[in-house]
Amino acid sequence: DHCGVFRYPASPVCAECDSDQSSWTETVGLGTVLSWVVFHKSYFASFNDDVPYNVALIKVDEGPVLCTNIVGIDNDMISAGLRVKVVFDDVNQEFSIPRFAPL
């Protein structure tokens, strides 16, 4: 709140001004694909059913970069600069994972 820089990930103090003042801010949920990789092998048993799956870096319009997945598109159609919107994968009643889908 002190310098106006969007702080992500959440941390005790701002990396720009060292202020401990902060508040939660709702974002618009839009972003751009910076980079991605498609995994064709499961390195963890919990991902066995998802192969092949992508892991992407999404720069949200407010500035932060999230490491997530892109859903609703074939992996070979993903490209740098693709505009995306957040969708939430409700894992259970208490936990949701933000993922992104093409606009």
C-alpha positions in Angstrom: 0.0 0.0 0.0 2.9 2.4 0.7 4.5 2.5 -2.7 1.7 1.1 -4.9 3.7 -1.8 -6.2 1.7 -5.0 -6.6 3.2 -7.5 -4.1 3.3 -11.1 -5.3 3.9 -13.6 -3.8 2.7 -12.4 -0.5 5.5 -11.4 1.8 6.0 -9.7 5.1 7.5 -6.6 3.5 7.6 -4.9 0.1 10.6 -5.7 -2.0 10.5 -2.2 -3.5 10.1 0.0 -0.4 10.4 -2.4 2.7 7.0 -1.3 3.9 5.0 -3.8 5.9 1.7 -2.1 4.8 -0.4 -4.2 2.5 -3.9 -5.2 1.6 -5.5 -7.8 -0.6 -6.5 -6.5 -4.1 -8.9 -8.2 -6.5 -7.4 -8.7 -10.0 -9.2 -8.9 -13.3 -8.0 -12.4 -13.9 -6.5 -11.8 -17.4 -2.9 -12.4 -18.5 -0.5 -13.4 -21.3 1.5 -16.5 -21.8 5.2 -15.8 -21.4 6.6 -19.3 -21.7 5.5 -23.0 -21.3 6.7 -26.5 -21.4 4.8 -29.8 -22.1 5.7 -32.8 -19.9 5.4 -36.1 -21.7 6.6 -38.1 -18.6 5.1 -38.1 -15.1 7.7 -37.3 -12.5 5.1 -37.7 -9.7 2.5 -40.4 -9.4 -0.2 -37.7 -8.9 0.3 -36.5 -12.5 0.1 -40.0 -14.1 -3.4 -39.4 -15.5 -2.5 -35.9 -16.8 0.4 -36.8 -19.2 1.0 -34.9 -21.4 0.5 -31.7 -19.4 1.7 -28.2 -19.7 3.3 -25.9 -17.1 3.2 -22.2 -18.1 4.4 -18.8 -16.9 1.5 -16.3 -17.1 2.1 -12.6 -16.7 -1.2 -11.3 -15.2 -2.2 -7.8 -16.3 -1.4 -6.4 -12.9 2.3 -7.4 -13.3 3.0 -10.6 -11.3 4.0 -13.8 -13.1 2.3 -17.1 -12.1 3.5 -20.6 -12.7 0.3 -22.6 -13.6 -1.3 -24.7 -16.3 -3.3 -23.7 -19.4 -6.5 -25.6 -19.9 -9.1 -25.7 -22.6 -6.6 -25.9 -25.5 -4.4 -28.5 -27.1 -0.8 -28.3 -25.9 0.4 -27.8 -29.5 -1.8 -24.7 -29.9 -0.2 -22.8 -26.9 2.0 -19.9 -28.0 3.8 -17.0 -26.4 1.6 -13.9 -26.3 -1.6 -16.0 -26.1 -4.2 -14.0 -24.0 -5.7 -16.0 -21.2 -8.2 -15.7 -18.3 -8.2 -17.4 -14.9 -10.4 -20.4 -14.2 -10.5 -22.2 -10.9 -10.0 -25.9 -10.5 -11.9 -26.8 -7.3 -9.9 -29.6 -5.9 -12.2 -30.0 -2.9 -14.4 -27.7 -0.8 -11.5 -25.9 0.7 -8.9 -25.7 -2.0 -8.9 -24.3 -5.6 -6.1 -24.1 -8.1 -5.9 -21.1 -10.4 -5.4 -22.2 -14.0 -5.8 -20.3 -17.2 -7.8 -20.8 -20.4 -7.6 -18.9 -23.7 -9.9 -15.9 -24.1 
